[in-house]
Amino acid sequence: MEWQLVKGDSRFPFFEQNPDLAYFPCIKNLINEKGEEQAGRIMWAIHMTEDINGVFYGLQEEEKRRLVDESFFEGKKRFEWDEPIIEKVIRRYPDITMPPKKRRYKRLQDSFDVMLKDLEAGEDKTLAIQRLQKVLSTAEDEWIEETNKMESSKGDKQENSFWNKQKN
């Protein structure tokens, strides 16, 4: 399955800016159950909380979901994060919207956060955290490199492009 990068601005309808995402089965089911407008708001909320580029991604789960409910859904119909259909979209979101290195970095970051939470609760996982931190750092570097390559693959920065050809 090919991934589709989420594009656009949350002030505008999600599926007008990301029409191809509506074809993924779990998202199609969300649209069928909630309607396109509400499903689009839910997708923006998921993007804000689950995507590394999302505005609330770095916060703890309860905090980021509360902020989305208060700031993004102010005065609009809210939803329950733990509804099975929404949980499935959240679970599938990285596979659907992220290139492999970004997805790997997200999963490692999420694992790191769980380990830190366990450590705060008194469990000694210091060695595991140190190993994961090293792997996480490498994954982050790879993801940033991949992102930079994707961004620079346009125009005169593209290798073998008209503008980048060597004069003979």
N, C-alpha and C positions, 0 to 999 in steps of 0.2 A: 504494500500500500504506500502511495506517495503522500508526503506531508504537505500541508498548505499553511504558509505563514499568515498569521493574523495581521490584517492591514487596517488602517483607518483611524478614526477619531470617535471616541465613545459618545460624543454629542450627536452622532448621526446613526441611522439604523445599521445594525451589525451586518445583516445579510445583503444589504445593498453594496457594502464595501467588501464583503467576503462571501460572494454567492456560491463558490465551489464547496465551502464547508457544509452547506446544507445537504450535500449528497452522502456524507458519511452516515451510516445507519443510526448510530446513537444520537446524532444531532438531528437527523430526520425525524426520529421518534420524539425528540424533545419538541420540535416544531409542531408535529401532529398533535401532541398532548397539550401544549401550552399556547399555541398560536405563534405566528412568526414574530410579532412585536415583542411579546413577553420572552420568547426563546432568545431573541436577539439581546435583550437586556441581561438575561441570565448568562449568555455567552460573554458579554462585556464584563460582567462581574467575575466570571471564571478567569478571564484573561487578566483582570486587575489583580487577582489573588494568587493565581497558579503559574503565571508566566514570569520568567525571570525579568522580563522587561515591564511587567505590570507594576503599577504605582504602589501597590500594597504588598508585593511579594515578600519582602524581607521581614515582615512583621509576623508575630505568632498567629496561628490560625484563628483563634477566637477574636483577636484584635482586628485583623484585616477584614474578617467577615462582618464584624460590627461596624467598621468604618464604611464598608461598601453599603451596608444597609442604611446607615445614617446619611451618607453624603451622596452616593450615586442614586439610591432609590428614594430619596426624599420625596414624599408625596405620591409615589408611584407604587403599584402593586409589587409587593416583595414576594420572596419564595423561601422554601425550606431547603437549606443546604443538604440535609440528610435524606431527601426524597431519593428513592432508588434510581429513578431516571436521571436525576441531576448528578448523583454520585458516580454513575457510569460515565457520564460526559467528563466529569472531573478526572476520573481514572484514565480515560482514553485521551484527554487533552494533550499531554506531551507527545504521544505517538502521532496524533493528527496534525499538530501545529508546529512541531519543532524539528529542525534537522538533527541528525544523530548525535553530534558532539554537544549541542546545546541540551538535548534531552538527557544525555549521560550526566552532564554537569548538574542539571536540575535534580536528578535522582540522587546523586551523591550529596548535594547540598541538603536535600530533604533528610537523607539518612544521617548526615552530620548533625542537623538540628535535633533529630530524635535522640541521638546519643548524648548531646549536650543537655537535653531535658532530663534524660535518665541520670546523668552525672549530677545535675542539680538536685535530683531526688535522692542522692546518696549512693548510687551504684557506682562502683569503681570500674570505669571503662577507659581509663587514661591511655593505655597502649593502643586500643582500637581507635580511639579518637585521633591520636597522633598519626597513625597509618592512614586513616580516612582523610585527615587534613592534607597530607602530602598528595594523595591521589586526587583529592578535590582541587587542589591548586593546579595540578597538571591538567585536569579536565577543563578548568576555567581558562587556562592559557590556550588550550586547543580550541575551545569554543570561541574565544576572542579572535584567534587567528582565522578561524573559519568565517566568522562574521566580517572581519576586515577584508578577506578575499571576496566575499559575496558583494560587499559594498563597493569594492574597487574594480569590479569586473564590468565596468561601464566605460564607454568612450575611450579617451586617450590613455587610460590606465590599463585597459585590457591588453593583454599580451597578444601580439600579432594583429592588433587592430590597425586600421588605416593610419591613425594618428601616432601610433607607437612603432611603426616600421622604421628600421634603420636605413639611413641614406647610404646608397652604394657608391 
